């Protein structure tokens, strides 16, 4: 079921009416946006209704299913080829896209609406152009699209401010997902030992529940069931062989866990979904964009129209690192931005800013304003905003005992910037007392 890199285009966009699809997966990042009506989304035993404006994203090769409800639907389906994406996003193996199933990952309807509108704007050239787009044009669409998705939907955003906790979670994630550790008949204790995380398992499990909305134990069961589904639908292996290959301690335990999610049992599940696979063309209806665009012209803007809207402000909290009450919800690693792949990271910041002009950015590393190198680094950073017609608004807490020192530090930055780039470029800068 995985896509072939040589045959499959790196970006596929289509409008569909969903009927009753089988469980499936693909070697791509798949984005689903409901434009009309509603659909049902299933991931293992999790089911929910996705209504108008709903957004769902599926990870690479993640088993899922889309089906109809009592309403007629119209869905926008976007697939970014995984192999192509990996070539242009070195951190993709560390990305785990969040689903709206998990209570800790819910973004809120307004934020989802903003992200949806940004996605539709980016893919407008693909929708409008029925012939094949040039490779460079596709690349210029895919790169910001990936940045947009990763910035807003990667679950790591929940632990951006706690690198130690993120590293612990990543070790286990890497073992389970990238190394298929779930196929080993390992207990949670053994997994903790293999990943050098000798922490309280209840604590680790609670962190995973915060991250994905379920415990580490249930995640382990889900990954084994997902692997079993893939073997059921792509091979003729016996149920016993599949249970062993998927990491279950015994066939009986496999049946027990599978039946809990799919009461019909693995044998009937295989029969029904294989039959649906053979009739995939009857499980969905492809809709001509010419029919959709006049009904949803507000979503699919031209890039020319968007580029004429200038960015004005970006809110920066230089000092929130010291304050647990900081309003910074997006943390910037200055060292990473300046030393390695600065353009890619900076473009990601601009993309987030495009979505929400009120986003408050904070800095992971504390700046030492008595250290000239730190001031120079921040001066360089401010100039990148200037080159993109963005004016910084520095956030200072009114109740901070260090307020006068913080304002003095910003003043030193302004003086250094004026000396290097010229005072005329300081127009629009401001300090906001909150």
Secondary structure, 3 states (H helix, E strand, C coil): CCCCCCCCCCEEEEEEEECECCCECCCEEEEEEEEECEEEEEECCEEEEEECCCEEEECCCCCEEEEECCCCCEEEEEEEEHHHHHHHCCCHHHCCECCCCCHHHCCCHHHHHHHHHHHHHHHHHHHHCCCCCCHHHHHHHHHHHHHHHHHHHEHHHHHCCCHHHHHHHHHHHHHHHHCCHHHCCCCHHHHHHHCCCCCCHHHHHHHHHHHHCCCHHHHHHHHHHHHHHHHHHHCCCCHHHHHHHCCCCCHHHHHHHHHHHCCCHHHHHHHHHHHHHHCHHHCEEEECHHHHHHHHCCCCCCHHHHHCCCCCEEEEECCHHHCCCCCCCEEECHHHHHHCCHHHHHHHHHHHHHHCCCCEEEECCCCCCCCHHHHHHHHHHHHHHHHCCCEEEEEECCCCCCHHHHHHHHHHHHHHHHHHHCHHHHCCCEEEEC
